[in-house]
């Protein structure tokens, strides 16, 4: 009887011990995700792509969250893609078309302070090709340099979409833009017809005439609405591919169209009234016929999606007004 009792006691003890071990294993198993899932979130977080930029091949986050845009010309591209940069230059903040979209965005001044950028802990930096401190920026975070004007505004947006995993958003904006152009082009053509349009800006040493790819509404006026430029502007600023031409006040009548879009040049402190107050300017047919329209001097040199939308509204309104 004693032997049987001992055997039963041992059996009960071992059973309890085994149950305890299995329960512990089960609990441990429940607290751990399967091996494939454990590595998944970390892998996604650290996933990168290799992007070919003007400064070479750059490994960048597949889905960047903290983007610093030092190339102000492209701030609107990121906004159109649903990405609000954490830091931009003063010029971008001065753009009136961005005002309602800049809440909480850090002012990085002229963009030359690497220390300010470092403090922001970006995971991606976008700058112009040829930026002097690009090697220092590359030590802070993956840095993509973009050559201004190499791509038209649609292709540039697509490129940023590809770079940030936002290709669908890029294509959606382009489709919406094309629809707006299709709706407005006939209205403008009905009023303007074969008349010519100029984009002119006085600066310290003369006057700039702009073409199809250097902002100031050129992408819209000549590129999308297909309006006519004066022959000399067509030759020097558009057919040449440069996007602009330099002229003296004396040659102004050759470059002036039946309609003129203008503003003071924001690149210097020259007095624009040297041109606007001159008898040559006052004698232009566009001036006499009240067909001169003032562009915003701080927003006109942007040709990103956000700025273009605002410029389109302005251009269509002015050209079709009675």
C-alpha positions as CSV (number, residue, x, y, z in Angstrom):
1,X,0.0,0.0,0.0
2,X,2.9,2.3,0.8
3,X,4.4,1.6,-2.6
4,X,1.2,2.3,-4.4
5,X,0.8,5.6,-2.5
6,X,4.3,6.6,-3.4
7,X,3.8,5.9,-7.1
8,X,0.5,7.9,-7.1
9,X,2.2,10.9,-5.4
10,X,5.1,10.9,-7.9
11,X,2.7,10.7,-10.8
12,X,0.6,13.6,-9.4
13,X,3.8,15.7,-8.9
14,X,5.1,15.0,-12.4
15,X,1.7,15.8,-13.9
16,X,1.5,19.2,-12.1
17,X,5.1,20.0,-13.1
18,X,4.4,19.2,-16.8
19,X,1.2,21.3,-16.8
20,X,3.1,24.2,-15.3
21,X,5.8,23.9,-18.0
22,X,3.3,23.7,-20.8
23,X,1.4,26.7,-19.5
24,X,4.5,28.8,-19.2
25,X,5.5,27.9,-22.8
26,X,2.0,28.8,-24.0
27,X,2.1,32.2,-22.2
28,X,5.6,32.9,-23.6
29,X,4.4,31.9,-27.1
30,X,1.4,34.3,-26.8
31,X,3.6,37.2,-25.9
32,X,5.8,36.8,-28.9
33,X,4.8,37.4,-32.5
34,X,5.7,34.9,-35.2
35,X,9.3,35.3,-36.4
36,X,8.2,36.8,-39.8
37,X,6.1,39.4,-38.0
38,X,8.7,40.3,-35.4
39,X,11.1,41.6,-38.1
40,X,8.4,43.2,-40.3
41,X,7.7,46.5,-38.5
42,X,11.4,47.2,-38.0
43,X,12.2,46.2,-41.6
44,X,9.4,48.6,-42.9
45,X,10.6,51.4,-40.7
46,X,14.2,51.1,-41.9
47,X,13.4,50.2,-45.6
48,X,15.2,52.3,-48.1
49,X,15.3,52.8,-51.9
50,X,18.2,53.9,-54.0
51,X,17.4,57.1,-55.8
52,X,19.5,58.6,-58.6
53,X,19.8,62.3,-58.0
54,X,21.9,65.1,-59.4
55,X,24.5,64.3,-56.7
56,X,24.6,60.6,-57.5
57,X,22.9,57.5,-56.1
58,X,21.4,58.2,-52.6
59,X,19.8,55.7,-50.2
60,X,16.7,57.4,-48.9
61,X,13.8,56.2,-46.7
62,X,11.0,54.5,-48.7
63,X,8.4,56.6,-46.9
64,X,10.1,59.7,-45.5
65,X,8.3,61.5,-42.7
66,X,10.7,64.4,-41.7
67,X,11.5,66.2,-45.0
68,X,13.6,69.4,-45.1
69,X,13.2,71.3,-48.4
70,X,16.0,73.8,-48.9
71,X,15.2,74.1,-52.6
72,X,12.2,76.5,-52.2
73,X,11.1,75.9,-55.8
74,X,9.9,72.4,-54.9
75,X,8.1,73.0,-51.6
76,X,4.8,73.1,-53.4
77,X,5.5,69.7,-55.0
78,X,5.7,68.1,-51.6
79,X,2.6,69.9,-50.4
80,X,0.7,68.7,-53.5
81,X,1.8,65.1,-52.6
82,X,0.4,65.5,-49.1
83,X,3.8,65.9,-47.4
84,X,4.3,69.0,-45.3
85,X,8.1,69.7,-44.9
86,X,9.3,70.2,-41.4
87,X,11.6,73.0,-42.5
88,X,11.9,75.4,-45.5
89,X,13.7,78.6,-46.4
90,X,12.4,82.1,-45.9
91,X,11.7,82.5,-49.6
92,X,9.2,79.6,-49.4
93,X,7.5,81.1,-46.4
94,X,7.2,84.4,-48.3
95,X,5.3,82.8,-51.1
96,X,1.7,83.9,-50.5
97,X,0.3,80.8,-52.2
98,X,1.8,78.6,-49.3
99,X,0.6,80.7,-46.4
100,X,-2.3,78.5,-45.2
101,X,-0.1,75.4,-45.6
102,X,2.9,76.4,-43.5
103,X,1.6,76.1,-39.9
104,X,4.3,74.6,-37.7
105,X,6.9,74.6,-40.5
106,X,10.4,75.8,-39.3
107,X,12.0,78.8,-40.9
108,X,15.5,77.9,-42.0
109,X,16.4,81.3,-43.3
110,X,18.5,81.2,-46.4
111,X,19.1,77.5,-45.9
112,X,22.9,77.8,-45.3
113,X,22.9,76.7,-41.6
114,X,23.7,73.0,-41.5
115,X,23.4,73.2,-37.7
116,X,19.7,74.3,-37.9
117,X,19.0,71.4,-40.3
118,X,20.8,69.0,-38.0
119,X,18.7,70.1,-35.0
120,X,15.5,69.2,-36.9
121,X,16.6,65.5,-37.3
122,X,15.3,65.1,-40.9
123,X,15.2,61.7,-42.6
124,X,15.4,63.4,-46.0
125,X,16.9,66.7,-47.3
126,X,16.0,68.2,-50.7
127,X,18.3,70.9,-52.1
128,X,19.4,72.4,-55.4
129,X,22.3,70.9,-57.3
130,X,25.4,73.0,-56.8
131,X,24.5,73.9,-53.2
132,X,27.8,74.8,-51.5
133,X,27.3,72.9,-48.3
134,X,25.9,69.8,-49.8
135,X,28.7,67.5,-48.5
136,X,27.9,68.7,-45.0
137,X,24.2,68.1,-45.5
138,X,24.8,64.6,-46.7
139,X,26.3,63.8,-43.3
140,X,23.1,65.0,-41.6
141,X,20.6,62.9,-43.6
142,X,20.1,61.4,-47.0
143,X,20.3,64.4,-49.4
144,X,18.8,64.7,-52.8
145,X,20.0,67.4,-55.1
146,X,17.7,68.6,-57.9
147,X,18.8,70.4,-61.0
148,X,16.3,73.3,-61.5
149,X,14.5,73.3,-64.8
150,X,15.8,69.9,-66.0
151,X,12.3,68.5,-66.0
152,X,9.0,70.2,-66.7
153,X,6.7,70.7,-63.7
154,X,4.6,67.6,-64.4
155,X,7.6,65.3,-64.8
156,X,9.2,66.9,-61.7
157,X,6.1,66.2,-59.6
158,X,6.1,62.6,-60.9
159,X,9.7,62.2,-60.0
160,X,9.1,63.4,-56.4
161,X,6.1,61.1,-56.3
162,X,8.3,58.2,-57.3
163,X,10.9,59.2,-54.7
164,X,8.5,59.4,-51.8
165,X,6.1,56.6,-52.6
166,X,3.4,59.1,-53.6
167,X,3.1,58.3,-57.4
168,X,-0.7,58.0,-57.2
169,X,-1.0,61.5,-55.6
170,X,1.2,62.9,-58.4
171,X,-0.9,61.4,-61.1
172,X,-4.1,62.6,-59.4
173,X,-2.9,66.1,-59.3
174,X,-1.8,66.1,-63.0
175,X,-5.2,64.7,-64.0
176,X,-7.0,67.4,-62.1
177,X,-4.7,70.1,-63.6
178,X,-5.3,68.9,-67.1
179,X,-9.0,69.1,-66.5
180,X,-8.7,72.7,-65.4
181,X,-6.7,73.6,-68.4
182,X,-9.3,71.9,-70.7
183,X,-12.0,73.9,-69.1
184,X,-10.3,77.3,-69.2
185,X,-8.4,77.2,-72.4
186,X,-11.4,77.8,-74.7
187,X,-12.5,80.8,-72.6
188,X,-9.1,82.4,-72.9
189,X,-8.7,81.7,-76.6
190,X,-12.1,83.3,-77.3
191,X,-10.9,86.6,-75.8
192,X,-7.2,86.6,-76.7
193,X,-7.2,84.9,-80.1
194,X,-4.0,85.6,-82.0
195,X,-2.9,88.5,-79.8
196,X,0.5,88.2,-78.2
197,X,1.3,88.0,-74.5
198,X,4.6,89.0,-72.7
199,X,6.0,88.4,-69.3
200,X,8.3,91.2,-68.3
201,X,10.2,92.1,-65.2
202,X,12.4,95.2,-64.6
203,X,15.6,94.6,-62.8
204,X,18.7,96.7,-61.9
205,X,20.4,96.4,-65.4
206,X,17.4,96.2,-67.7
207,X,14.4,94.0,-68.2
208,X,13.8,90.3,-68.3
209,X,11.4,88.7,-70.8
210,X,10.4,85.2,-69.7
211,X,9.3,82.2,-71.7
212,X,7.7,78.9,-71.2
213,X,9.8,77.3,-68.4
214,X,11.0,79.9,-66.0
215,X,7.9,80.4,-63.8
216,X,6.1,83.8,-63.7
217,X,3.2,82.1,-65.4
218,X,5.1,81.1,-68.5
219,X,4.3,77.4,-68.1
220,X,0.6,78.4,-68.2
221,X,0.6,81.1,-70.8
222,X,2.8,79.5,-73.4
223,X,2.9,75.9,-72.3
224,X,-0.7,75.1,-71.4
225,X,-2.8,77.8,-72.9
226,X,-0.6,77.9,-76.0
227,X,-0.8,81.7,-76.3
228,X,1.4,83.6,-78.7
229,X,4.6,85.3,-77.6
230,X,6.1,88.3,-79.6
231,X,8.4,86.8,-82.3
232,X,11.6,87.9,-80.6
233,X,10.5,86.4,-77.3
234,X,9.6,83.2,-79.0
235,X,13.0,83.0,-80.6
236,X,15.2,84.1,-77.7
237,X,13.3,82.8,-74.6
238,X,11.3,79.9,-75.9
239,X,12.8,78.3,-79.0
240,X,16.3,78.7,-77.4
241,X,15.1,76.6,-74.4
242,X,16.7,79.1,-71.9
243,X,13.3,80.4,-70.7
244,X,14.3,84.0,-70.5
245,X,15.9,86.9,-72.5
246,X,17.6,90.1,-71.4
247,X,16.8,93.4,-73.0
248,X,17.3,97.1,-72.6
249,X,14.6,99.7,-72.1
250,X,15.1,101.0,-75.6
251,X,14.2,97.6,-77.1
252,X,11.1,97.1,-75.0
253,X,8.6,97.7,-77.8
254,X,9.9,94.7,-79.7
255,X,9.4,92.4,-76.7
256,X,6.1,93.8,-75.5
257,X,2.9,91.9,-76.4
258,X,-0.7,93.0,-76.7
259,X,-1.0,91.7,-73.1
260,X,1.7,92.1,-70.4
261,X,2.1,90.3,-67.1
262,X,4.7,92.0,-65.0
263,X,6.1,92.6,-61.5
264,X,9.3,94.1,-60.0
265,X,12.3,91.7,-60.0
266,X,12.7,90.3,-56.5
267,X,16.4,89.5,-57.0
268,X,17.6,93.1,-56.3
269,X,16.5,96.4,-54.9
270,X,16.2,98.3,-58.1
271,X,13.4,100.8,-58.5
272,X,10.9,99.3,-61.0
273,X,9.5,102.8,-61.7
274,X,12.6,103.5,-63.8
275,X,10.8,101.3,-66.3
276,X,7.2,101.8,-65.3
277,X,7.5,105.5,-65.2
278,X,9.4,105.8,-68.5
279,X,7.7,107.2,-71.6
280,X,8.7,104.1,-73.6
281,X,6.7,101.9,-71.2
282,X,3.8,104.3,-71.0
283,X,3.6,104.3,-74.8
284,X,3.2,100.6,-75.2
285,X,-0.2,99.5,-76.7
286,X,-0.8,97.1,-73.7
287,X,-0.3,100.0,-71.3
288,X,-2.6,102.3,-73.2
289,X,-5.3,99.6,-73.5
290,X,-5.2,98.6,-69.8
291,X,-3.9,95.2,-70.6
292,X,-1.0,95.1,-68.1
293,X,-1.5,92.8,-65.1
294,X,0.7,92.8,-62.0
295,X,2.0,89.4,-60.8
296,X,2.9,88.9,-57.2
297,X,6.6,89.6,-57.0
298,X,7.3,87.0,-54.2
299,X,5.1,84.2,-55.6
300,X,5.6,84.7,-59.3
301,X,9.0,82.9,-59.5
302,X,7.5,79.6,-58.3
303,X,6.3,77.0,-60.7
304,X,5.2,74.2,-58.4
305,X,1.7,72.7,-58.4
306,X,0.3,74.9,-55.6
307,X,1.7,78.1,-57.1
308,X,0.6,77.2,-60.6
309,X,-3.0,76.6,-59.5
310,X,-3.1,80.1,-58.0
311,X,-1.4,81.6,-61.0
312,X,-3.8,79.9,-63.4
313,X,-6.8,81.5,-61.6
314,X,-5.1,84.9,-61.8
315,X,-4.1,84.6,-65.5
316,X,-7.5,83.4,-66.6
317,X,-9.3,86.0,-64.6
318,X,-7.2,88.8,-66.1
319,X,-7.3,87.7,-69.7
320,X,-11.0,87.1,-69.7
321,X,-12.1,90.2,-67.8
322,X,-14.4,92.6,-69.6
